[in-house]
Amino acid sequence: MPPERRPSVPVLLGTLAVLYFLQGLPAGLLAKAVPSLAREAGLSREWIGLLALAALPWALKFLWAPWVDRLGRGRPGHRTRWVLACQGLVILILLLLAVPDRALWFGAGFPLLLLLLLLLNLASATQDVAADGLAVRLLRPDLRGPGNSLQVLGYKAGLMLSGGLLLIATDWIGWRASLIGLALLTGLLLVPVALFPEPVERGPAPSAPGDRAWWRPFRAFWARPGLGLWAVILIGYKVGDGFGSRMIKPFLVDQHWSQAAIGRLDLVASLVGLAGAALGGLWLLRLGRRAALIGFGALQALAFVGWWAAVEAPAWIWPVALFEQFADGLSTVALFVLMMDYCRRDREGTDYTLQASLYLVATGLFTLVSGFSAARFGYDGHFLLAAALGGLVIMAALFWTAPGEADTRHD
């Protein structure tokens, strides 16, 4: 029997960056490009907030995560085959979106647009289960800081391309050509994924839906000591960010910014966010996990105080947008590293997905009502409320100790 191929560290990190870049493409379309284009087409802030319903698969993916961990286990390319299948569906949907003119999608075809975006997110969320399981399984603890930096870097680069750059491209080459280009790029990036030497997974397969005890891994995960406060932090850590950021693009449209101008701002801010993600892993190693989670989360909340000020002082929009994306890069890395730390061996994909689903459910619920908040309180009141939500979870984190770190709160 030939020796099993194992990826080198550079190959592993590079492949993970590609995987999360691919996940960022549909996410940027939903979170950045569509809200801006929808507001320009005359959709209300309430409807734009409700676009978050298309991201529902991200919140529910824990329900089918055991299937992804189980089906194909013990065979070569277990998780990469899941990725290839999911991305094939993503390419198909992007090509379908490119067929009609964008005026149809933001008019009579809006319900069908929501359905296609829902399917797009279903494919991407399922790929995320496979990619997260691969990352948690193959990244050593000392590589999780840099590994999660690359994860967030890749994801944010995908967001940048399908968000800011797509808005600019629609002005230059049109909606159809932009989406076809996005589909072609996705196909090209699947080549290194297909060639990745994924080691065969050994050991018993976790239970999957259909087994009588498929739910037991979820119960066992939360039954461990110290998970209660972590659950509170996990639920609330990104709530303020998701709630506040959903209304940034509509705010800019209402400030009479063109789509190209919004795209340029998003592009530059996303580049700054990449720097935040890159530095987040390094600073986390220096500061420690607890200090990084608290400090980076505080910066994230402070960013929305900046957006509150920018409503009355539009000159602040550029610096606030850059700071907000930098803080988002830092805080996302910290959260993802801790989520990996709490995963059990041989249930990496399920455990990570369960945690991700929990925070995404909470964030999604608040994002759904973000348009109603902005309509009721105005953009200034909305952004201030987002900052307050972020600050509340930082207060809870002051009473928490990261796994593997000594509790020094009373020293």
N, C-alpha and C positions, 0 to 999 in steps of 0.2 A: 504493500500500500504506500503510495508516494506521500512524502511529508506534507502536512497541511500548510497552505500558503497563509501567511499573516501579513497584514499591511504594515509598512514602516510608519513611524510617527508623522513624517511630512505627508505621506499619501493619505493617512487617516484624517489628519487635520484638513487637508485640501479637499477631500471628498465630503467631509462634513460641511465645509464652507459652501460647496456647490449645492448640497442637499437643502441647506437652509436658505440659500439664495433662491432656489426654485420655489420654496414655500413663500418667500416674500413677494413673488410676482402676483399671484391672485390676491394676496392680502393688501398690497398697495393699490390694486385696482379698486377694491371695495372701500378701503379706509381713506384713500387720498383722492384718486381721480374721480370716482363716481359722485361723491358728495359735492365736489366743486362743480362738475358738469351739471349735476341735478339742480343745484341752486341757480346756476346761470339759466337753466331751462325753465325756471319759475316754480320749482317744487318748494313746498313750505319747509320750515325748519323741523316741524314735527315729523313729516315724512322722511326727511333725511336722517333723523335720529332712528327711525324705525328700520332703516336699511340694515341696522345691526342684526336684524332677524336672519339675514342671509349668512351670518357667521355662526348660526346655531350649531352646526356640526362640530365646531371647535369646543363648544361647551359639553356636548354629549358624546364625544369620541371615547370616553372611558367605557361606554357600553359595549363597544366592539373591539377595544384594545386587547382583551384576552384572545380574541380570534387572530389578531395580527401576530401576537406573541406565539400562538400555537400552530396555526396552519403553515406548513412548510418547514417547521422546526426540524433540525437534524439533516436538512438538505443544503447543498451549496447555494449561496446567494439567497437565503431565506428572506432577509429584510430588503435587500436591493431589488428583488423581484416585485415586492409590494410597491416599492417606489416607482419602478418602471411602469407598472400597470396604472397606478394613480396618475402619473404624469402624462400617460397616453390619453387619459380622459380629460386632463387639463388642456392639452393641445387641441383636442376635438372641440371643446367648449369655446376656447378662444377663437377658433376658426368660425364657429357658428355665430359668435358675437360680431365678427367682422363682416358678415354678409349684408345685413341691412345698414342703412345710414343711421348715425347716432340719434338723429331727430326722432326716429321711430321708437328707439329704446326709451327715450325720456319723454315720450308722449303716450300713444295708445299701446305701445309694446312694453310699458313699464312692468306690468305683472310678470310677463315672460322673462324680462331681464332679471327680476328678483329670483325667479325659479332657476335660471341658468347660473346666477351667482351663488345660489344655495348649493347646486350640484358641484360647482367649482370649488367651493369651500369644503364640501364633503370629501372630494378627492384629495385636496390639500391636507385636510385634517387627518385623514387616514394615512397619508404619507408621513405626517408628523409623528404618528405612533411608531412607525417603523424606524424612522430616523432617530427619534429619541432613544428607543431601545438600543439601537446600534451605538449611539454615543455613550450612553450610560454604561453599556457592557464593555466597550473597548477603551474608554478613556480612564487611565489610572488616576487616582485622587490628585496627584501632583500636576496632572495635565488638565484638570477640570476648569481651572481659572482661564488659561490660554484657550482651551477648547470651547468654553462658553463665550469667550470674547469673539472667536471666529464664528461661532454659531450666530451671535447677534450681528456681527459684521456682515455675514452673508445674508441674513434675513433683511437687515436694513438696506443693504445694497439692492436687493430685490424690490423692497418698498420704494426705494429711490427711483429705480428704473420704471416701474409700473405706476408710480405716482407722479412725481414732478416731471420726469423726462417724458412720460406719456402725455401729460398736459401740454408740454411744449411741442411734442411731435404731432399732436392732433392739429395744432395751428399750422405746422409746416407741411405735413404730408397727408393729413386727414385721419379719420378714425379707423377706416378699413386697413390702410397700409400699416398703421401703428400696431394694430392687434395681430396682423399677419406676421409682422416682424417679431413680436413677442412670442408667438407660437414657434417660429423658426428657431429663435434663440433657445427656447426651452428644449426643443428636440436636439440641438447641438450639445447642450450641457448634459444630456442623458448619456452621452458616449462614455465619459469617465466613470459615471455611476455604474454602467453596465460592465466595465472592466475592473471594478473594485474587487480585490481578493478578500471577500468576506469569510472569516473563519466559520466552520460549521459549529452550531450550538449543540452542546452536549447536555445531558441531565434530563430529568423529567419535564415534560411540557406542562405549563400552567393550565388550570381549568379554563374552559371557554364556555360561552353561553350555550345552553343545551345540556351541559353537565349539571347534575343536581346541586353541586356546591360551587357553581361558578362565581357566586357573590362573596364567597368566604375570603378570597384575597383582599377585597376592598375592606371588609370588616376587620380582618387581621391587621391591615396596614394602620388603621386609625386606632386600634386597640393598644398600640405600643405606648409606653410612658412618654409624656412630654409632648405629645402630638396635638393636644387641645389648643395651646397657645399658638403653635405653628399654624394650625388651621385658621385661626383668627387673622394672623398676619398674611397668610396666603390669600385669603378671601379679600382683604382690604388693600393690599399693597399697590395694586394697579387700578383700583376703582376710580380714584380721583383723576388719574391720567387718561383713562378711557372716556370718562364722563366729560372731562374738559376738552380733550383734543378733538372729539367728534365735531365740535362747533367752530373750530378754527377756520376751516375752509369756507363755510358759509359766512362767517364774520368778515373774511377778506373779500368775498364776492360782494357783500353788502357795503364794503368800503370802496367799491367800484374798482377793484383790482381786476385786470384781465387774466384769462387763463394762463397766458404765457408768463405774466408777472408772478402769478401764484406758483407756477411750475418752477421758475427760477429760484424763488424763495425756498420752495420745498427741496430743490436739488442741493442748494448750498447748505441748508439746515441739515439735510440727511448726511452730507459729507461730514459735518461737525458731529452728528450722531454716531457715525462710524468711528471717529476719533474717540468719542466717549466709550464706545463698546471696546475698542482696543485697549484703552487705558484702564477700563473697569476691571479686567482680569488681573492686570499687574498691580493695581492699587489694592484690590481685594487680598492678594497674597501678602502685601505689606501691612495693611490695616487689620486683617483678620475678618472673618465672615460677619460677625455681629456688628462691628463698627461700620463695615462697608454697607451692610443692608440698611442700617439706621441713617448713616450720613448721606448715602446716595438717594434714599427715599425722601429725606428732608429737602434736598436740592430739587427733586422732582416736584414736591409740593410748592416750593418757592417759585418755580417757573410759572405757575398759574397765578400767583400774585403779580408777576410781571405782565401776564396777559390781561389781568384786571386793569392794570395801569395803562396798558397800550390802547384800551378802548377809548380813553379820553386823550391819550397822547400817541397818535399813530406813528410818530417818529420812532417810538420804541419797538415797533413791530419786528424789524429785522434783528436787533440784538436779543429780544425776548425769544424769538423763534429759534435762534441759534443756541441759546442757553437751554431752552426746553428740550431740544433734541439731544444735546450733550448729556443732560441729566437723565433723559430716558435711556440712553445707551448705557450709562453707568448702572442705573437701578435694575435694568433688565438682566444684565450679566449677574449681578449679585443674587437676584431672585432665582435665576436658572441654576446657578451653582448650588444653592441651598436645596433646591428641589432634587438635584442629583444626589446630594448627600443623604437625603432621607429615603432613597430607593433601596429595596432589598435585592440581594443577588438572585438571579434567575427570574425575577419579576420586574426587570428594569423598565420595560416598555409600559407595562400595566401601571406600575407605581408612579412613574413620571407623568403618564397620561392622566391618571386619577387626580394628581395635584394640579396639573395644567387645566383640566376641566373645571375643577372647583374655582380657581381664580378667574377663569374665563366666563363661567356662569355669572359670578358676581359682577365682573366688569361689563359683561354684555347686558345685564339687567339695567345697570346705571346708564350705559350708552343708549339703550332704547329710549330712555326718558330725557336724554340730553336736549333734544329739540324742544320738548315741552318746557324744560327749565329755562332755556334761552329765550323762549317766547314769553314766559311768565315774568322772569326776573331781569331780562335784558342780558346782553353779552357780559357786561361788567359783573352783575350779580352771579351769573352762571360760573364765570371763571373763579370768582372768589369762593363759591361753594365747592368747586373742584379742589382748590387749595386746602380748604378745611377738611375735606374727606381724606386727602393725602396726609394731613397732619395727624389725624386721629389714629391711624395705624402706626405711625412712628411712636406715639405715646405707648401703645400696646407693646411694641418691640423693645422698649426700654426694660421690660420685665422678662425678657426671653433670653435664653442662652443657646448659641449655635451648637449643633452636635460636634463633639470632639474638642470643643473649646472650654477652658476652665471658666467658671462663673466668677468674675472679678467685680461684680457690681457693688459688693460690700467691703471691698478692700480700702 
